[in-house]
Amino acid sequence: MSENHPRPSTGKPKVVVVSGGTDGMGRAVALARARLGDEVVVLGSNPEKGQRLVAEAEQAGARGRVHVVRADLSSIAENRRVIREIAARHERVDALCLFANRQSPQRVVTPEGLERTFALYYVSRYVLGHGLAPLLARSASPVIVNVAGVGTTAGGIRWDDLRLERSYSTVAAQLQAGRANDLLGVAFAARPDNPVRYVLYHPGFTRSGDLTPLPWAARVALRTAAALAARPVADAVAPVLELVDDPPTAALTAIDRGRRLPLTLRTLDPADADRLAAVTRALVAAAEGSGHEADSPGDGSGAADTAPDVPDTTAPARWLGGQLGEITAPGSTPAS
């Protein structure tokens, strides 16, 4: 299968939602599904990239099949708005493909009081998955594909410092959000009477993603490494396209570069998944119900952070080493 000539789809056209769908792997999935005849809802923050995506879809014979919803997915309120727009436009959703991510060399706190990488890379996926669950349940074969770093065991949840106030680095932020996504899949799949199949998918190091937020030296190092070792985007997204057509029968599936993983991995611990789900519910409720100023459970910080961004002083070589371990930032798609 190639990006330009995907395998023909079977059955009636699907409704596919792609977060981070205007660039990288998300863009490739959006175009491929549109070429197959599906109706694709793309979520992204960059209007120019959205316009280019729609134009390319039209040139490929998929006129009217790609609808771009502009949104800042690091905002819980924006994710809620997106869910309302999708619900107003569609009676069902067949597949939700989650790609949105962005590296942040500096620690940034969102207006809702969350560390931005955690908000974009994890919380948005939590809100979108749960918010679209009723529409997914109306599909004959619903699936969520969460593209992150399952199988990587580095990093973890800093339960008493989710906003990484004590110590921030790009790697730490990516690893925490990556491990949170692993647990998100576990908790979502365990919901009672849940018809939606959940797939955690690690594509490996892929020639994908926007490196412009990174320091110059890190960009050069990653581009060099990508030229030598990264997978082409078409190869990385081929399993995603197949999962949309033919979801697994199991409630939860974890795939690391083509290899099915045992669900007994310590990074998929059900107790940790339940704990994170409870913390996340409280975080979202606090952000939505208190003008974004309330204390956050597990945050350990008190009032919302109004300090200036804290520079990440991680050396480029250490940054690259961490990224090649998690493979999340270059493997996932920026939100723009």
N, C-alpha and C positions, 0 to 999 in steps of 0.2 A: 504494500500500500504506500502511496506517496501523498504529499500534501496537495498536489495538483490533481491527483486521480484517486480519490478515496474509494474504498469498497462500496458498491451500491448498497443502499439501505433496504431493509425488508419492512413490509407493512406500511401503514399510513404515515404521513409526515408527522414528526414529533414537534413539540414545543420545548426548546432547549434554552436555558438561561446560562450565560457565561459571565462570571465576574472577572474583571481584568481582561476583557475580551478585545481590547483595541490594540494590543501589542503582543509580541512573543507567542508563546504556546496557546494562550487563550484566543488570540487572533486566528491562529491556524485552525483551531477547533471550530470557531465560529464560521469561518469561510467554508470549511469542509462540510459542516452540517447543512449550511445554506445550499451548497451545491447539490447535496443529496435530496433537497426538497423540503427540509425542515424549516420551521419558523424559529428564528434565533433572536433572543433578547440579549443584547450586549451591555454590560455595565462598565463604565469607565469615566474618568474625570477630564480627559483631554478632548475637546470638541473637534479639533483639527484631525486627530487620529480617527475619531469616530466617522467624520465625513469621508476620509480616505477609505476606511473599511467599507462603508456603504457603497462608494463608487466602485471599488474592486469587486464587490459582490454583484453589482449590476453588470459589470463587464463580463463576469463569469456566468451570466445567465440566471442570476438569482435575484432579480429585481423584486423589491418589496418583501424579501424574506429576512432581512436583517434590520432590526430596530434597535437603535442605540439610546440608552437612558444615561444621561450625564449625571454623575453622582460622585461625591467624596465619600468613599466607603469606609474611611476611618471615623466617620460620624454615625453614631447609632441612629440619630434622627433621619439622616439621609438614607440609611438602609431601610428604615420603616417606610419612608416615602416611596422608595423603589418597590417594596413589596406591595404597597397600595396600588401603584401604577400597573404592575404586572397583573394583580388580581382584577383590576378594572378592564384589562385588555384580553385576558385569557381565562378560560374556564378550567384549565388544567395546566400543569407543567409536567413534562415527562422526564426531564433530566436537568440537574443543577450541577454545573461544572465550576469549581472554585479555584481560581488562579491568582487573584489579586494579591499583590505583595509589593513592597518597596523597601530597599535598604535605606537606613537613616544613619549617616555617620555621626549625627548629633542627636542627643536625647531631646525629644519634643513631646510635650504634653498637649493633648487635644483640648478644645473648649469644654468637653464633657469630662475631663479629668483623667483620661487614660493615656498611658505611654503609646505613642503613635503606632509603632510596629505591632504591638499587642492588639491595638484597636483594629488596624487594617487587616493584618494577617490572620488573626484569630477571632476577635469579637464579631467582625462583620460576617464571618463564615457561620458563627453560632447564630446570629440574628437572622441571616438569610435562610439557613437551613430550617430553623424552627418556624420562621415566619411563612415560608412557602410550603411547609409540610401539608397543610390542608389541600393545596392545589396539587401537590405531588401525589397525594393519596387518591386523587381522582384518575390517575393514569393507570393503564393496565400493567405497566412494568416500570415503576418509578425508580430512579437511581440518583444518588448524590456522589459525585467524584470529587474528592478533596485532594488537590495536588499539593503535596508538601514534602516532608522528609521522613516518612515512616520507615522504620528499620534503623535509623540513626539513633544511637543511644546517648550521644553527648548532650549535655545541657539538661535542664529540668525546670520545673515551675518554682519560682521563688515566692513561696506562699506568703511570706511576710513582707515582700517588697516587689509586688507585681509591676510597679511603675519604675523599677530599677533606679530608684533615687540614690541608693548607697553606692552603686557601682554600675556604670553603663558602658557598653561597647556594642558595636553593630552586631558582632557575633553573638553576644549574650542575648540581645533582643531577638535575633532570628531564631536561636535555639529554643528560647523559652516559648515563643509563639509556635514553633514547629512541634514541640512536645505537647503543647496545649491542643493543637489540632489532632494529634494522635488520640488524646483522651476524649476530644469532642466526638470522634467517630465511635468510640466505645460506648459513651453515654447515649448518643442518639440511637444507635442500633439496639440498645437495651430497652427502649421505650416499649411499654405494653401495647399490643395490637398495632404494631408499626409495620405497614406494608412497604416502606421505602428501604431499598437496599443501600448500604453505605459502603463506599470504597475509599480507602486511604491509598493514595498512589504516589510513589516516589519515582520520578522520571529519570533521576541521575543528572549528572552535569550536562547541561543542554545549552546550545548556542541561542540563548533566549534571554530577554529582559533588558531593561534600561539601566545602564551603568552610570549615567550622568550624575546621580547624587553622590557618587563615591569620589574619594581623592584621586588625583591623577595617577599616582603610582599604583593604586589598587586597580584602577581601570586597565592600565597597561598589563599588569600581571594577570588579570582575569582574561583579557583578550588573548594573551599569549597562551595561557593554559587551555582556553577554549579551542584555539586553532589546533592544538596537539591532541586533546583528549575529549572534547565535548561531543555529545550526540547531536546530529541534525534535528531540527524541530520536528520534521515529518516523522522521524523514527520515534521521538519522544511522545508524540500525541496519538500515534496509531492505536495504542491500547485504549486510550480514552474514547476514541471514536467507536471502537468495538464494544466497550462497556456500555455506552449509550444505547447501542443496538441490542445488546444481549447482556443485561445485568446479571450478576451472580445470583444464585438462589439463596445463599447465606445472608443473614442480616448484616454481617460485617465481614469485609474482605480487606486484607492488607497486602499490597504488592510493592516490592522494592526492585525496580529495574527488571521486571519480568518474573521475579521469584515470589511465589506465595509465601507469606510469613506466618509463623504460628501466632495465634492470638494470646499466647502465654508470655509474650515478651514483657519485661518489666515496664516498658514504656506504654503498655496497653493495660495497665492495672485497673480493674473495675472500681476498686475503692478510691483510687486517685481520680478516676473519671467522675465518680459521684461527687467527690469533694469539689472538683473544679466546676462541675455543673452548678452546684449550689452557690459557689462564690460568684460565678458568672451571672446567675440570675439576680443576685443581690447587686452586683455592679451595674447591670443594665437597668434595674429598677431604680437605683439611686441616681443614675445619670438622667433617666427620663422623668423622674418625679420630683426632683429637688433643684431645678435650675442649674444642674451640673456642678453644684458646689458642695455636695455632701461628702462625708467620709466614705471610703470604699472598703468593704470587708477584704481582709488579706492585703490591704495596701500599706497599712502601718504608717500612714503619713499625716492623718488629720485633715486639715483643709486642703482644697484643691491647690495644685502647684502653680504658682505664678512667677517662679524664678525663671531667668533667661535660660535658653538652651545650654546644655552642658556639652562641651566638645568631647568627641570620642578620640582619645589619644592612642588608640590601638595602632600598632605599627602595621603597615600594609602587608608585610609578610605573614604576621599572625592572623590578620583579617582573612587573607587568602586561604591559609591553612584551615581556619574554621569554616569558611564557606565551602571548601572542597569536601569537608567532612559532612556537613549538613546538606549541601547542594540545593539549598532552598532558594536563595536569592537569585542566582543565575538560572535556576531551573524553573522558577515560577515567573509570573508575569507582573510587571508593575501596574499600579492602579491607573496610571494615566493612559 
